[in-house]
Amino acid sequence: MASFINRLSLAIKLFLRTLTDDVFAQQIQQLTTPTTNPSDLPNNAPTNTQTPAHSLKEASPDAALQLLGLLQSEARFIDFIEEDIASYTDADIGAAARVIHEGSRKTLRKHFTIQTIRTESEESRLTLPAGFDSQRVRLVGNVVGSPPFNGKLIHRGWEVTAINLPKIIEGHDLKIIVPAEVEL
């Protein structure tokens, strides 16, 4: 079983690659989109009530590259993710993670207003009425039937309500997240 830090590192690498590589993002989309035809399932089997996947549109990588630059500048994020941490002790990794967490949190709070989608406490019971927004709430577990759905809130979700990224200097190559440094 992979350690939490190794899984976290993998998750972040996959997240960043998904943001910057359209072909990779499409492959991930195909892997995570159910391919089972509901008519092939037995009558009592769970059915997918999620809306069908929409066509993908080309995303500009500029904002993703800008965010990577900010996370690197404030939290040394890429330095940490690209570091081979296998030889470090858990205490060393924990200490580094605290610094990266603090810098990443500062960066996110400076450039984004982020709030929870649901206000209830996690683990609380709730009812989703017919017509609930399936982009804001994802059903997991034994999804059978039609709304209203009664369930337990596993994660409150996050949404960005405001973005305040710095202006980009014309001609600046955002692919250069941080230049190499040479001390003289």
N, C-alpha and C positions, 0 to 999 in steps of 0.2 A: 504494500500500500504506500503510495506517495505521501510525503509529509505535507503539512499544510503550506509551508513556505514554498515547496516545489510546485504544488497545485496553484498557489497564488501567482507565482512567477509565470507559469504556463498560461493561466487565465489572462493575465495582463498582456503577455506577448500576443495571444490570439486576439484579444480585444484591439490592440494597436494595429495588428496586421489587417484585421477586418475593416478598420477605419480607413486604412491607406491603400488597400489592394482590392479593387473592384472584383476581379476574377475570384480571389480567395473568398470574398464576402458572398458571392453567388454560390460557391461550392458549399459554404457553411449553411446558407439558406436552404439549399437542396437537401443537405443532411438533416436539417431540423424540421423540414416540412413533411407532415405525414403523407404517405403515399397509398395507404389502405383505402380502398373504395368502401364506403359505409354499407353498401348493399351486400358486400362479401362477409360482413360480420354477422354473428348470430343475433337474434332479436334482443337478447338481454345484455349484449356486450356494450361497453361504453362507446359512445360516438364522439367525434371531435366537433364541438360546437363553436370553435374559433372560426373567424371569417377567413375565407380563402386568401392565399398569398397574392399580393398585388404585384404588378410588374415593377421591376426595380428601375430607379432612375439614377443616372450618373450623379454622384456626389462630388462636390469640389473638395479636394484634399486640403485646401488652404487652412481652414479652421482647425482641422485635426493636426496639421503640422504646427500651427501656431500654438495650440494647446500643449503639444509635446514639448515645444520650446520653452513654454512657461513652466511646465512641470519639471523640466530639466534644470532650468535656471533657479527655481525656488526650492526644489526638493532633491535634486540630483537623481531624479526618477530613473532615467535611462541608464545612468551609471550603475544603479543598484540592480535593475532588471537584467542587464547584460553581464553582470558579474557572476562568475561561477561561485556559488555560495556553498558548495558541497564540503569544502574544507573548513568552513567557519563553524564555531560553536553556536548553539541556539542562543546563548546570551549575547554573542556578537551580532547575530542576525536580528535579535530583538531590539538591541540598542540602535542599530541602523534603521530598522523599521520605524522606530519612534521618530527619528529625525525626518525620514521620508514622509511619514504620516503627517507630521506637523506642517512640513512645507507644502505637501499636496493639499491639505485641508485649507491652508492659508491661500493658496492659489485658486482653488475652486471658489472659496468664499469671496475672494476679491473680484473674480471675473464672471461669476454665475450666481444667480439667486436660485437656490434649489429648495424645494419643499416636498413633503410627503404627499402622496396622492390620497391616501386614506388617513383619517385622523384618529381612528380607533386604535387601541393598543393591540400589538401583535398577540396572537392566541385568543383574541376575543371572538365571539360568535357574531355573525352578521347575516343579513338577507340581501341578496342581489335581485332586484325586481326585473321584470321583462323590460327590454330596451336598455339594459346597463351598457356602458361603453366598454367594449371588449379590447380597445386599445389601452385603456387605463386600468383594467382589471383582467387578469388572466386566470382562467379556471384550471386547477390541477387536481389530480387524484381521480376519483371515480365520477367522471362527468357523464351523467345519464339524464335524459329527459330534457325538459324545457323550464325556463324561469317561472316563478322565482326559485333561486338557488339558496339554500342555507348551508353555511360553511364556517370554517375557522380562518381568520386572517393570518396567513403565514408570513407575509412581508407587506409593509405599508406602501411600497413603491416610491419612486422618486420622479419628479418632473422639474424641468428648468422653466422658471417663470420670467427670467431676465438674463440677458447676456451682455457683458461689458468687456469685450476683447479690445486690446489696443489696436489703433489704426496701423495698417501695414505700409511701410515705406515702399513707394513704387520702385521696382527693380530689385528689391530684396529677395533673395532666394530662400524661401521658407524650408526647402529641403535640407538646408544647412541648419540643423537644430542648434548646435553649438559648434563654433569653429575649433579646430585643433589649436592648442596653445604651445608656444615655443618660448621658453625662458632664455634670455640672453645674459 
